[in-house]
Amino acid sequence: MEVRNTVNNEMALTESTYYVLLALYKPQHGYGVMQQVEALSKGRVRLAAGTLYGALNALCDKEWIIQMPMEDGSRRKEYRLTPKGYDVLKGEIARLRELVENGESILGGKDNG
């Protein structure tokens, strides 16, 4: 079964991709992204350097993020979300919100445990 995001017609994002995009709402270097993803996910998502940089390259290829110009003498690569990436992220949030609303409507709300 294929799940499409109706806003941008892309596949549903993986949790790690979602958090990487969210972390890049403000420009950051790779290590900062790794730290923020772990913090946002309360430690559930931990990205190894190789995994992260592979994901960053793939997201650059999709034009969801871009690498910012490097400062003279710096080896740190900083990335930021593009308008297209922002739309993808907003679409995913809408998709996730719909999932939660549907679940709560069936289960009778948050307090029905």
C-alpha positions as CSV (number, residue, x, y, z in Angstrom):
1,M,0.0,0.0,0.0
2,E,1.3,3.4,-1.0
3,V,0.7,6.5,1.2
4,R,0.9,9.8,-0.6
5,N,1.0,13.2,1.0
6,T,-1.9,15.1,-0.7
7,V,-0.2,18.5,-0.4
8,N,2.9,17.7,-2.4
9,N,2.1,14.3,-3.9
10,E,5.2,12.8,-2.3
11,M,5.5,9.6,-0.3
12,A,4.9,9.9,3.5
13,L,8.1,10.9,5.2
14,T,10.1,8.6,7.4
15,E,10.4,9.7,10.9
16,S,14.1,10.6,10.5
17,T,13.5,12.6,7.3
18,Y,10.7,14.5,9.1
19,Y,13.0,15.4,12.0
20,V,15.9,16.4,9.7
21,L,13.6,18.8,7.8
22,L,12.2,20.1,11.1
23,A,15.7,20.6,12.4
24,L,16.7,22.6,9.3
25,Y,13.9,25.1,9.7
26,K,16.8,27.3,10.9
27,P,20.2,26.7,9.2
28,Q,22.5,24.2,10.9
29,H,25.6,22.1,10.3
30,G,25.3,18.3,10.3
31,Y,26.3,17.8,14.0
32,G,23.7,20.3,15.1
33,V,21.1,18.5,13.0
34,M,22.1,15.2,14.7
35,Q,21.8,16.7,18.2
36,Q,18.4,18.4,17.4
37,V,16.9,15.3,15.9
38,E,17.8,13.3,19.0
39,A,16.4,16.1,21.3
40,L,13.2,16.6,19.3
41,S,12.5,12.8,19.2
42,K,13.4,12.4,22.9
43,G,16.2,10.1,21.9
44,R,14.1,7.8,19.8
45,V,15.8,8.8,16.5
46,R,19.6,8.8,16.6
47,L,21.4,9.5,13.3
48,A,24.9,8.2,12.6
49,A,27.1,10.6,10.7
50,G,27.1,8.4,7.5
51,T,23.3,8.1,7.6
52,L,22.8,11.8,8.2
53,Y,25.1,12.9,5.4
54,G,23.5,10.4,3.0
55,A,20.1,11.8,3.9
56,L,21.3,15.4,3.5
57,N,22.6,14.6,0.0
58,A,19.3,13.0,-0.9
59,L,17.3,16.0,0.4
60,C,19.6,18.3,-1.6
61,D,18.9,16.2,-4.7
62,K,15.2,16.6,-4.1
63,E,15.7,20.4,-3.6
64,W,14.0,20.2,-0.1
65,I,17.2,21.6,1.5
66,I,20.3,23.4,0.2
67,Q,23.9,23.6,1.3
68,M,24.7,27.2,2.3
69,P,27.9,28.8,1.1
70,M,30.8,27.9,3.3
71,E,32.8,30.5,5.2
72,D,36.4,31.0,4.3
73,G,38.6,28.5,6.1
74,S,35.6,26.6,7.5
75,R,35.0,22.9,6.9
76,R,31.5,23.0,8.4
77,K,28.7,22.6,5.9
78,E,25.5,24.3,6.8
79,Y,22.2,23.4,5.3
80,R,18.8,25.0,5.3
81,L,15.2,24.2,4.3
82,T,14.1,25.5,0.9
83,P,10.5,26.7,0.2
84,K,9.8,23.4,-1.4
85,G,11.1,21.6,1.7
86,Y,8.9,23.8,3.8
87,D,5.9,22.8,1.8
88,V,6.8,19.1,2.1
89,L,7.1,19.5,5.9
90,K,3.8,21.4,6.2
91,G,2.1,18.7,4.1
92,E,3.5,16.0,6.3
93,I,2.3,17.8,9.5
94,A,-1.2,18.0,7.9
95,R,-1.1,14.3,7.0
96,L,0.0,13.4,10.6
97,R,-2.7,15.6,12.1
98,E,-5.3,13.9,10.0
99,L,-4.0,10.5,11.2
100,V,-4.3,11.6,14.8
101,E,-7.8,13.1,14.3
102,N,-9.1,9.9,12.7
103,G,-7.6,7.8,15.5
104,E,-9.1,10.0,18.2
105,S,-12.5,10.0,16.4
106,I,-12.6,6.2,16.4
107,L,-11.2,5.8,19.9
108,G,-13.3,8.5,21.5
109,G,-10.6,11.1,22.2
110,K,-7.3,11.3,24.1
111,D,-8.7,10.3,27.5
112,N,-10.1,6.9,26.3
113,G,-7.2,4.8,27.4
